[in-house]
Amino acid sequence: MANTVISTGYTGVSRPGQQNLSGDALALFLTKAGDMVLQAWEQTTVFDKHLMSMTVQGAKAHVFPIIGRKREAEYHAVGNLITGGVVEHNQVTITVDNPLFDSVFVAEIDELLNYFELQSAYSRQLGESIALTFDAYAAQLSILAARNSTPPYTGGPIGKRIDASANNSDALVDAAYTAVTHIGENDIGGGTPRYFLRSAEYYLLVQNERVLNKDFGGSANISSGTIQEVAGIPIQHVKGNRIPNTDRSADSAIPSKYRVDARETLGLITNPQAVGCLNARAMRLTLDQQNDRLGWLMIASKVSGMGQLRGECACEVYDSTIVA
């Protein structure tokens, strides 16, 4: 007896990730998750918009120009020949690092990504992970820039280390005024500086009476646990361990240009020209089907590289008593 095929009336399978019933069955999932990764990156990173950034395609390195100062203005004596003068130039070459990435394996992706809560959670974790690592590298370079004793051009200023060894709120306030004095006395440009502090130091500063006192223009709010500025410098609360406090000078897991012993570091006061960032490719999310594992690999990645530019634009606030 021949087998009989009974028609059920079904002509296809509904794929919630397919756009207009055709093409890639994961197209909508990839778009939504990619947007969430990018959103998480933008909401988490605090250093990305505080760097001198350039975008390059088809190259692994790019030159960032550095122009020296001209400070030779004088009154003209009648009849004297004006011969002009010299402005010293220099340059810093920044190379693109290997891709910065994080990933997660997802089984039965059609069912899993059909629920917004899980899609959002996975995507956010990937975006935040890359942002936190990127910020840590930027902070480590800023520390190195502040410690760099070689000026970018002859006679130029260098960065500054500010000892706040008492490690209390008054010492952190005093450090801000030392920084603005350094900036003013050395006529340092490069944009508005920002005071980056980890949570412990940030909340110490919020409770300081000098920045709480509204009669003297204090900008701290102890009820909300926030502070806007000290000595005219905007304060940036840097959560997590993005400003390092460990010795990473021999950490072979990171590129050598980012390695630093940051055990003494309490905070950073920098402007955008302290560190340069070369962007080769923005954040991207890919889904890789892995049939042998019955699932999909979600990979978020960013291709860029950073390097020191003008050391004079960076100040490191540190505690000299931590390391004997």
Backbone hydrogen bonds, N-H to C=O, Kabsch-Sander energy under -0.5 kcal/mol:
donor,donor_aa,acceptor,acceptor_aa,energy
5,V,3,N,-0.5
6,I,4,T,-0.6
7,S,5,V,-0.6
18,Q,15,R,-2.2
19,Q,22,S,-0.6
19,Q,24,D,-0.6
20,N,18,Q,-0.6
22,S,19,Q,-1.5
27,A,24,D,-1.3
28,L,17,G,-2.9
30,L,26,L,-2.7
31,T,27,A,-2.0
32,K,28,L,-2.6
33,A,29,F,-2.8
34,G,30,L,-2.3
35,D,31,T,-2.1
36,M,32,K,-1.8
37,V,33,A,-2.2
38,L,34,G,-2.2
39,Q,35,D,-2.3
40,A,36,M,-2.5
41,W,37,V,-2.2
42,E,38,L,-2.5
43,Q,39,Q,-2.2
44,T,40,A,-1.4
45,T,41,W,-2.5
50,H,47,F,-2.2
51,L,48,D,-0.8
52,M,272,P,-0.8
52,M,275,V,-2.3
53,S,51,L,-1.0
54,M,277,C,-2.5
56,V,279,N,-2.7
62,H,94,I,-2.0
64,F,92,V,-3.3
66,I,90,N,-3.0
68,G,66,I,-0.5
68,G,88,E,-3.4
80,N,77,A,-2.4
83,T,81,L,-0.7
88,E,86,V,-0.5
90,N,66,I,-2.8
92,V,64,F,-2.4
94,I,62,H,-2.5
94,I,92,V,-0.6
96,V,60,K,-3.1
97,D,304,S,-1.7
100,L,302,K,-2.9
101,F,99,P,-0.6
102,D,300,A,-2.1
104,V,298,M,-2.1
106,V,296,W,-3.4
108,E,294,L,-1.0
111,E,108,E,-0.5
112,L,108,E,-2.2
113,L,109,I,-2.9
115,Y,112,L,-1.5
116,F,114,N,-0.6
119,Q,115,Y,-1.9
120,S,116,F,-3.1
121,A,117,E,-2.1
122,Y,118,L,-2.6
123,S,119,Q,-2.3
124,R,120,S,-2.5
125,Q,121,A,-2.0
126,L,122,Y,-1.8
127,G,123,S,-2.3
128,E,124,R,-2.8
129,S,125,Q,-2.2
130,I,126,L,-1.9
131,A,127,G,-2.0
132,L,128,E,-2.6
133,T,129,S,-1.9
134,F,130,I,-2.6
135,D,131,A,-2.5
136,A,132,L,-1.9
137,Y,133,T,-2.0
138,A,134,F,-2.1
139,A,135,D,-2.6
140,Q,136,A,-2.3
141,L,137,Y,-2.2
142,S,138,A,-1.9
143,I,139,A,-2.0
144,L,140,Q,-2.0
145,A,141,L,-2.5
146,A,142,S,-2.2
147,R,143,I,-1.4
148,N,144,L,-0.7
148,N,145,A,-0.8
156,G,153,Y,-2.3
159,G,148,N,-0.7
160,K,314,A,-1.7
162,I,316,E,-3.4
163,D,161,R,-0.6
164,A,162,I,-0.6
164,A,318,Y,-3.7
167,N,164,A,-2.3
172,L,168,N,-1.8
173,V,169,S,-2.0
174,D,170,D,-2.9
175,A,171,A,-1.9
176,A,172,L,-1.3
177,Y,173,V,-1.6
178,T,174,D,-2.2
179,A,175,A,-2.2
180,V,176,A,-2.2
181,T,177,Y,-1.8
182,H,178,T,-2.3
183,I,179,A,-2.6
184,G,180,V,-2.5
185,E,181,T,-3.0
186,N,182,H,-1.6
187,D,184,G,-1.1
188,I,183,I,-2.3
194,R,270,T,-2.3
195,Y,234,P,-2.9
196,F,194,R,-0.8
196,F,268,L,-3.5
197,L,195,Y,-0.5
197,L,236,Q,-2.3
198,R,266,L,-0.9
202,Y,198,R,-2.8
203,Y,199,S,-2.6
204,L,200,A,-1.2
205,L,201,E,-2.1
206,V,202,Y,-1.9
207,Q,203,Y,-1.0
208,N,205,L,-1.5
211,V,208,N,-0.5
212,L,208,N,-1.1
213,N,209,E,-1.8
214,K,212,L,-0.7
216,F,213,N,-1.3
217,G,214,K,-1.6
218,G,213,N,-2.4
220,A,211,V,-2.6
221,N,226,T,-3.1
225,G,221,N,-1.5
226,T,221,N,-1.7
228,Q,219,S,-0.7
230,V,233,I,-1.9
233,I,230,V,-2.3
235,I,228,Q,-2.6
236,Q,195,Y,-3.4
237,H,235,I,-0.5
238,V,197,L,-3.1
238,V,236,Q,-0.6
239,K,237,H,-0.8
242,R,239,K,-0.7
248,R,246,T,-0.9
248,R,260,V,-2.7
251,D,248,R,-1.2
252,S,250,A,-1.0
254,I,251,D,-1.4
258,Y,255,P,-1.9
259,R,256,S,-1.3
262,A,246,T,-2.4
262,A,260,V,-0.9
265,T,262,A,-0.9
266,L,317,V,-3.4
267,G,317,V,-1.9
268,L,196,F,-2.2
269,I,315,C,-2.7
270,T,194,R,-1.8
271,N,313,C,-1.8
273,Q,190,G,-0.6
274,A,271,N,-2.0
276,G,307,G,-3.0
277,C,52,M,-2.8
278,L,305,G,-3.5
279,N,54,M,-3.4
279,N,277,C,-0.6
280,A,278,L,-0.6
280,A,303,V,-2.2
281,R,303,V,-2.3
284,R,301,S,-2.1
286,T,299,I,-2.4
288,D,297,L,-2.4
289,Q,287,L,-0.6
290,Q,295,G,-2.9
291,N,289,Q,-0.5
293,R,290,Q,-1.6
294,L,291,N,-0.9
295,G,290,Q,-1.5
296,W,106,V,-3.1
297,L,288,D,-2.6
298,M,104,V,-3.0
298,M,296,W,-0.6
299,I,286,T,-2.6
299,I,297,L,-0.5
300,A,102,D,-2.6
301,S,284,R,-2.4
302,K,100,L,-2.2
303,V,281,R,-1.9
304,S,302,K,-0.6
305,G,278,L,-1.7
307,G,276,G,-2.0
309,L,274,A,-2.7
310,R,273,Q,-1.9
311,G,309,L,-0.7
313,C,310,R,-1.8
314,A,311,G,-1.9
315,C,269,I,-2.0
316,E,160,K,-2.5
317,V,267,G,-2.4
317,V,315,C,-0.5
318,Y,162,I,-2.5
318,Y,316,E,-0.6
319,D,264,E,-2.4
320,S,318,Y,-0.6
322,I,319,D,-1.3
324,A,322,I,-0.6
